[in-house]
Amino acid sequence: MGEFPFATIGLLLLVACLIAMLTRRFGWPYSVGLAAAGVGIAYLPNAPALPLSRDLIFNIFLPPLVFEAALKLDWKPFRRELPVTLLLAFVGVGIAAAVVAAGMHWLVGWGWMGAALFGVLIAATDPVSVIASFRELKVEPRLSLLVESESLLNDGVVAVCFVVLAGLAAGAGSSISSAGLSFLWTMGGGILIGGAMAGIVLLIAGRTEDHLVEITLTTIAAYGSFLLAEELHASGVLASMTAGLVVGNLGWSGIISRTGREHLLDAWDFFAFLANSFVFILIGMNVGTMSLNSLAISIAGIAIILVLLGRILAVYPLSALFRGSKLAVPGRYQHILFWGGLRGALALALALALPPVEERSAIILITFIVVAFSLFVQGLTMPTLVRRLGIDCGVDEQPRVAASEPPR
């Protein structure tokens, strides 16, 4: 058993702090700066070897990121935008996944199962990447809500679809009925577990005004709901998201003390900062150590084009369905929804959790390349696009925080 890399962790935290200061000073996306720093670290002599794993992303990083994002979503506007975000999350993910799967099968020659698994895992916008970038850009409130809500919902949908497909690939329950039941339990079970865990936590939190206890209880809600759902083969992402929504909306009604709310929100800002910092630095470090050849680059180029095409066919036609209604999505919002569809840690976690299909190694490599393109090309150009479209709200206060949140 090797020694715990305390010195390395400390060094990465220092790098994250310096990158945060630099990116905010020059108006660059924080996530891109961290990933770039990770690539630079990978080329240093005797660079630390910190590989990403499915368990590291799922069990350590995703719970606080998903919970913190949901914690700050106000239920009323979230519910108002549900027709748009649900359509993008369910139908949009299906369209995007189908485009990528068909293209990788016909153009690259992958088998249908491998192509379908890749299409699903790469189809969703990843909340780890999207939320980190959009919070730095401070876009208009409704657009921020649309992007964050959709990224959370389609993240859950992708995780559910991936579990069902992976089960089929492994030969578990090959009938349509068993796949349907698996889908329903993975989704519904995650929501039920998250709601139940949040309810228990709020019941206990209502008996104390100690903000340290309240912070600890919400930490239990974030990790406990996620890990319990995964253990019961339900969606940990949906469980943590539901727990965050419940705590963030019912908790502010008086169950959590007013002083506790301020401390709790500050604590979760810190937890999200830590998780984001490690996720993006580790992504950069792993991208920097990849070995590429011309074939891999060609396949990755095809995959990137297919991913962008799938996102186009998901965002613009589905948004057009709301034209003329109160939920109409402005064209400039649609451009951001398309180009801001970043990929990140979730796609990598699912790729690393692939069953033993023939294309497994290729899928993992191509996923890393697509994520790198998403961060360095789409991420770097997002600030310019936001400014040119005139949707930067131009204030420091985060507009996404629930209206019931106390002044800070």
N, C-alpha and C positions, 0 to 999 in steps of 0.2 A: 504494500500500500504506500503510494507516494505521499510526500508532504503536500499539505494544502498550499496553493500558490498565493499566499498573502501579499507578497511583494508585487506580483503581477497584477493582482486585483487592485492594489493601491495605485500602481502606475496607470492602469486603465481608467480609474476614477479621476486621476489628475488630468489625463488626456481629455476625458469627457468634459471636465470643467473648463479647460482652456478652449476646446472646440466650441462649447456653448457661448463663451464670451466673444470669441472671434465671429461666429456666425451671426449672432445677434447684433454685433457692431456693424457688420457689412451687409446684413439683410439676406444671408444665404440660408437655405433650408438646413436645419440642425442635423436631421437624419443623414443627409448627403455628406455633410462635413465629418460626421462620425465614421461613416463607411469609408470615406477617403482616408481618414486617419488610420483606419484598420488596414487598408491596403498598404499604406506606408509602413506600418509596423511590421507587416508580413515580410517586407524586403530588408528589414534590419538584420545585422549579423546576430546569430543566436536568438532569433525572435521566438517568443513563447509559442508553444503549440497548444492552442485551445480550440479544438474542433467543435462545431455545432452538432448537436444530436437532437433527435426527436424529443426525448425525455427532458432535456435541458430547456428547449423552447416551450413545450407544452406544460411541464410541471413547475417551472420557475418563472418564466417571462410572461407567458400569455395571461395567466389569471389576473395579475395586478393591472395589466394594460387594458384588458377587456372590462374589468370591474370599474376601473377609474373612469374610463370613457363613458360607460353607462351611468355611473354615479352622477355625472354632470349633465345628463340629458333630461330636460323637463318633459314630463309625460304628456302634457297638453299639446305642445307643438309636435312632439314625436308622434302622437296618435293622429294628429291632423295630416301629417305627411305620410302616414302608413300606406295609403293606396299607391303612392309613387314608389316608396322604398321597397315595399313588398313585391311589386311587379318587377322592379329592377333586380331584387335579390333572388326571386324564384325564376321567373321567365328569363330575365337577363342573364343569369348564370347559366341556364340551360342553353340559350342561344350561343353564348360565348364558348361554353364547353364543347358544344356540337361542332362549331366552326373549327376550333383547334383540333379536336379529335379527328374529324374528317380530313383535314389538311395534313396532319401528321401521318395518317394512314395512307392516303393516296399520293402525297408528294414525297414523303420520306420512307415509306414502306414499313412503318411500325405495325404490329398486330393491333386488332381492334381493341383488345383489353388494355394494352399498354398505352395506346393513343387516348382511350377514354379516361384512364386514370390521370394522365398528364393534362388532358383538357379540363378535367374537373378541378384538379389542385391548383392550376394556374389561372382559372377563370375568375376567381373572386378578387376584389380589391381587398388588400390586407389592412385591418385596422392599425396594426403596429406601424406600418409605413404611412398610411393615409392620415391618420389622426395626428401623428407627430409633425408631419409636414404642414397640414392645414392650420394647426394651432400656431405655428410660427408665422404663417402668412397672414393670419387675422383677416380672413375673408368675411364677406357679409353674413349676418346671422343665419338667414334661411339656407344659403348655400352650404355653410358650415354644418348646419343640422342635417341637410340632405346627404352630404358626403359621409359624415360620421355615422348616421343612422344606417345608410345603405351598406357601408363597409362592415358594420357590426352584424347586420342581418345576413348579408350574403356570405360573410365569413362562417356563420353558423350553418347556412344551407350547404356550402361547399364541404364543411367538415362532416355533415350528415351523409351527403351523397358519396363522399370518399369512403366512409366506413362501409356503406352498402356495397359499393363497387369492389372494395378490397375483400369483403367477405365472399363475393361472387368469384373473384379471382382465386381465392384460396379454396374454393369449392364448398363453402359453408352456405347452405340454404340456397340452392340454385333456382328455386321456383319464383315466379312473379309474386305470389302471395306472401312468401316468406320475406322477400326483399321489401315488399310494401310494409309489412309489419315491422321489419327492422328499421325502416325509414321513420315510421310513425313513433316508435319507441325512442329512437335516438333523438328525435326532435322534441316530442312531447315530454319524454322523461327528463330531458335537460331542463326544460322550462319548469316542470313540477319540482324538481330537486332544487333548482335555484330559488324558486319562490318559497319553498318550505324552509330552506336554510336561512334565507333572509328574514322570514317570519320569526324563527327561533331566536336569531340574533337580536332583532328589534325587541322581542319580548323581554330578553335579558337586559338589553341596553336601557329600556324604559325604567329600570329599577336603580339606575346609578347616574350620577352627574360627573363621574371621574372621566375626563377626556382620554386618559391613557387606556382605561378599560374599554371605552367606546371604540378607539382606534384598533385595539387588539381584536375586539369582536368583529369589526368589519373586515379585518384581515382574515379571520376565520371564515367569514362569509365568502370572501373572494376565493381563497384557496380550497376551503372545505367543499363548497358547491362544485367547483371545477373537478377536483380529484375524486369526489364521491360519484359524480356523474360518469366520469371516465371509467371508474371501477365497475359501475353497473352498466357499462356499454351504452350510455347515453351521451349527449353532446356536452362536454365540459364548457365549451365556448358559450353555448346558449344558457347553460346553468349560471355561469359567472355573469353574463350579461343581464339575465333576469334578476339575479341577486342585487346587482348594482342599481338597476332601475327601481326595484322595490325599496332599497335602503335610501336611495337618493330622492325619492318622492314621498314615501310614507314617513321616512325618518325625520324629515324637516318639519313635519306637522306638529312636533312637540315631543316626540319620543326621544330623540337625541337632543341634549341640552344645547342652548344657543352657543355657549362657549365651546362645547364639544364640537359643534359644526365647523367652527373656524379652525380649530386644531385638526379636525379630521380631514378637511379639504386640503390644508397645508401638508399633512402627512401623505395623503394620496398623490399630491403633486410631486412630492419627493420620491415616493415609490415608483411612480411612472417615469420620472427622470432617470432613476437608476436602471430600471428595466430597459428603457429605450436606449440608454447609453451602451449597455453591454450588448444588446441585440445587434445594433448597427455596427459597432466596432468589430464584433465577432463575424458578422457577415462580410465586412471588408477584409478582415484577416483571412477568411476562408476563400474569398474570391481571389485574393492576391497570391494564394498558393496553388491555384488551379493550373493544370497542364492542358494546353489547348493545341489542337491541330486544325488543319484546313477543313477537314470533314466536320468536326464539331462546330467550328465557326459557321460553316454553311448551314448546318441543321439548325443552329441557334438563330441564324438570320431568318430562316423560314418560320421558326416558332415565334419570333418577335413580330413578324408581319401578321401572322395568324392571330396572335393575341390582340394586337391593335385592331385588326379587322373585326374580330369577335366583339370587342368592346364597342366599336362604332355601331355594329348591327344591334347591339343590346341597348345602347343609350338613346340614340336618335329616334328610331322607330317607336320605341316604347314611350319616350317622352312626348312624341307627337300625339299619342292617344289622349293626352290631357289638355291639348290645345283648346283654348276657348273656355276652359273651366277655371274654377278658383285655384286649382292645383297646377295650373299651367307652369311648365318649367321654361324659363327664358332661354333663348338660344345661347347666350354667353355662359349660363349655368351648365348647359349641356356640354359645351366645349371643355369646361373644367371637369365635369364628371367623366368625360372621355379621357382626357390627357392626365387627369389626376388619379386614374385608376392604377395606382402603384401596386407592385407586388413585393412581398418581403418575407418575414419570418414564418408566417403560416404556410405559405407554399413550400418553403424549405423543410419545415417540420413534416408536412404530409409526404413530400418526396422521400425524406429519410425513413418514413414509416411504410414505404411501399412493400407489398408482398413480393415474393420471388417471381416476378414476371420477366420475360426475356429482355426487355428494354430497361430494366431497373437502373443500371449504372448510367446509361445514356440519359435517362429522365432526370436523375439527380444532377448531372453535369449541366444539362440544358436549362434546368430550373435555376441553377446558380447564375448562369449567364443572363437569363431573362430578368431575374431580380436585379442583377448589376445594371443592365440597361435601364430598367425601371427607375432605379435610384439615381444613376448618374446622368442620364439623358432627360427623362421626364421630370425627375426631381429638381435638377438644376435649372430647367427652363420654366418651371411653374411660377416662380416669382415674376418673371417678365410677362408671362401670359396673364397672370392675375392683374398686374398693373395696366397692361394694354387694354384689357377688357373693362377696366374701371370698377373692379369689385373688391378692392382692398378697403376695408372699413376705416383703416388709418388710425386706430386707437389701440392702446395697450391692453385694455381690459378685455378678457375673453368673452365674446358675446354668446357663447354656447351654454354658459352656466345657467342652471335652472333659475327661473325668476324668483323662486322661494328661497334661494340662497341668500344668506345675510351679506350685507356690504362688507367688503374686505379692504 
